[in-house]
Amino acid sequence: MTDKTEATARTMTAWRQTEYGGPEVVRAEQMPVPSPGRGEVLVGIGATVLNAADVRLLRGDPLLLRLAFGIRRPKQPGRGTDAAGTVHAVGEDVSGLAVGDEVVGELPGGALAEYAVSPAARLVRRPAGLAPATAAALPMAAGTAWQALERAGVTADSVGLRVLVIGASGGVGTFTVQLAAMRSAEVWALCGEGNRSLVERLGAARTFDHRSTAVEELPEASFDAIIDIAGTAPLRALRRLLVTGGTLVMVAGLGGRVLGPIPRILQAVLLSVGAKRRLRPLVAVPKPEVLAELVALAAEGRITPVIERTWPLTEAREALTHVDAGHTVGKVIVVPGH
Ligand SMILES: NC(=O)c1ccc[n+]([C@@H]2O[C@H](COP(=O)([O-])OP(=O)(O)OC[C@H]3O[C@@H](n4cnc5c(N)ncnc54)[C@H](OP(=O)(O)O)[C@@H]3O)[C@@H](O)[C@H]2O)c1
């Protein structure tokens, strides 16, 4: 293992949970700085960006999630996945990354800390001109937006396609609007009244307040694609909005306490049988090759993460509480003090 020994502390602050619950269950602990294993690197965290997924894991909600993440308590106690930072140590069998490299990626967990280990293969280099907080906003939120648009057929040249984005002001939504507009689609968006001008600046041609406009009021058979990041509108109503051959992509992870979005996904499968309009669930996964493209777009200024607020690592619980409330505008950043 090669190590940036002088610059790397022996102990660090990390936010961890030993039980499921709200933000009150996370604790800032002092613990040894972890060592990278085979194929891994140690990253000194420059910025961590929170996602709705972080609070779903915190709460173990829906209960079905616990089958994979730990029945009684989370198997991985460290929260936080999306981060940018500096490689401080390199484990065996790592090629292509060295101590001192600036990186960004979706880590397997534990990024709400001063240091975290990550498989090297998950990381992408951060160009010098891209701030750590800007880069760290990209992996999950922009990666999900990218994968949702691809699944909906809103690809590189989408001139003439009309796309509806529901939940346009959140982390995934702000990137979905930008990427769809960048691909020349005409974007309509549902968001809170106070965020309409922001979403229009991001590229939406028309915006509607989701509290006063029901999807049933939008024109029928007029959208080539719908990206549903809110998950509350009736599926039958959404299907009516699609043109023949159009696609609804279901991004939202919401639903009942036990099964989460599973019943809605099953309903979508049933409504799609023999229909000329597709209703497709999305399970986004970390894709470093997509992240590399997103990093390049951000470095060129073609997409710009919306950053609502930055908290110091010492106040990470407040940042989680804010995301837990469900009204995040763009992304929330947590920055260590080292
Ligand atoms: N399928 C996947 O692989 C995948 C990947 C990533 C995320 N997700 C899921 O996607 C959802 C969004 O994630 P996120 O990180 O973007 O969340 P987020 O940043 O917390 O989203 C919050 C935003 O959503 C808006 N919103 C809430 N309900 C709305 C509605 N009915 N209509 C329009 N806007 C609404 C809020 O606006 P107001 O303040 O005005 O209410 C707020 O600005 C979550 O359920 C998450 O679990 C799924």
The ligand as a MOL file (V3000), in Angstrom:
LIG
                    3D

  0  0  0     0  0            999 V3000
M  V30 BEGIN CTAB
M  V30 COUNTS 48 52 0 0 0
M  V30 BEGIN ATOM
M  V30 1 N -35.0160 4.7840 -9.0340 0
M  V30 2 C -33.7940 5.1230 -8.6410 0
M  V30 3 O -32.8120 4.4440 -8.9400 0
M  V30 4 C -33.6170 6.3810 -7.8240 0
M  V30 5 C -32.3740 7.0370 -7.7700 0
M  V30 6 C -32.2780 8.2380 -7.0550 0
M  V30 7 C -33.4000 8.7380 -6.3920 0
M  V30 8 N -34.5680 8.0350 -6.4230 0 CHG=1
M  V30 9 C -35.7800 8.5370 -5.7510 0
M  V30 10 O -36.1830 9.7120 -6.4400 0
M  V30 11 C -36.8930 10.5550 -5.5450 0
M  V30 12 C -36.3100 11.9610 -5.6140 0
M  V30 13 O -34.9510 11.9610 -5.2100 0
M  V30 14 P -34.2000 13.3570 -5.0420 0
M  V30 15 O -32.8420 13.0550 -4.4940 0
M  V30 16 O -34.3450 14.1800 -6.2600 0 CHG=-1
M  V30 17 O -35.1070 13.9750 -3.8710 0
M  V30 18 P -35.1400 15.4450 -3.2770 0
M  V30 19 O -33.9810 16.2210 -3.7770 0
M  V30 20 O -35.2890 15.2910 -1.7980 0
M  V30 21 O -36.5000 16.0270 -3.8890 0
M  V30 22 C -37.1480 17.0250 -3.2060 0
M  V30 23 C -37.9210 17.8790 -4.1860 0
M  V30 24 O -39.0360 17.1580 -4.7260 0
M  V30 25 C -40.1130 18.0740 -4.8750 0
M  V30 26 N -41.4030 17.3600 -4.8160 0
M  V30 27 C -41.8650 16.5990 -3.8200 0
M  V30 28 N -43.0900 16.1120 -4.1250 0
M  V30 29 C -43.4010 16.6060 -5.3520 0
M  V30 30 C -44.5320 16.4780 -6.2160 0
M  V30 31 N -45.5850 15.7310 -5.8680 0
M  V30 32 N -44.5020 17.1010 -7.4050 0
M  V30 33 C -43.4470 17.8390 -7.7780 0
M  V30 34 N -42.3420 18.0220 -6.9970 0
M  V30 35 C -42.3260 17.4020 -5.8060 0
M  V30 36 C -39.9710 19.0120 -3.6910 0
M  V30 37 O -40.6170 20.2080 -3.9950 0
M  V30 38 P -41.5090 20.9450 -2.8680 0
M  V30 39 O -40.5660 21.4310 -1.8250 0
M  V30 40 O -42.1970 22.0250 -3.6270 0
M  V30 41 O -42.4540 19.9070 -2.3250 0
M  V30 42 C -38.4590 19.1460 -3.5440 0
M  V30 43 O -37.9130 20.2650 -4.2160 0
M  V30 44 C -36.7740 9.8920 -4.1590 0
M  V30 45 O -37.9590 9.1550 -3.9270 0
M  V30 46 C -35.5960 8.9480 -4.3210 0
M  V30 47 O -35.6800 7.8570 -3.4170 0
M  V30 48 C -34.6870 6.8720 -7.1230 0
M  V30 END ATOM
M  V30 BEGIN BOND
M  V30 1 1 1 2
M  V30 2 2 2 3
M  V30 3 1 2 4
M  V30 4 1 4 5
M  V30 5 2 4 48
M  V30 6 2 5 6
M  V30 7 1 6 7
M  V30 8 2 7 8
M  V30 9 1 8 9
M  V30 10 1 8 48
M  V30 11 1 9 10
M  V30 12 1 9 46
M  V30 13 1 10 11
M  V30 14 1 11 12
M  V30 15 1 11 44
M  V30 16 1 12 13
M  V30 17 1 13 14
M  V30 18 2 14 15
M  V30 19 1 14 16
M  V30 20 1 14 17
M  V30 21 1 17 18
M  V30 22 2 18 19
M  V30 23 1 18 20
M  V30 24 1 18 21
M  V30 25 1 21 22
M  V30 26 1 22 23
M  V30 27 1 23 24
M  V30 28 1 23 42
M  V30 29 1 24 25
M  V30 30 1 25 26
M  V30 31 1 25 36
M  V30 32 1 26 27
M  V30 33 1 26 35
M  V30 34 2 27 28
M  V30 35 1 28 29
M  V30 36 1 29 30
M  V30 37 2 29 35
M  V30 38 1 30 31
M  V30 39 2 30 32
M  V30 40 1 32 33
M  V30 41 2 33 34
M  V30 42 1 34 35
M  V30 43 1 36 37
M  V30 44 1 36 42
M  V30 45 1 37 38
M  V30 46 2 38 39
M  V30 47 1 38 40
M  V30 48 1 38 41
M  V30 49 1 42 43
M  V30 50 1 44 45
M  V30 51 1 44 46
M  V30 52 1 46 47
M  V30 END BOND
M  V30 END CTAB
M  END
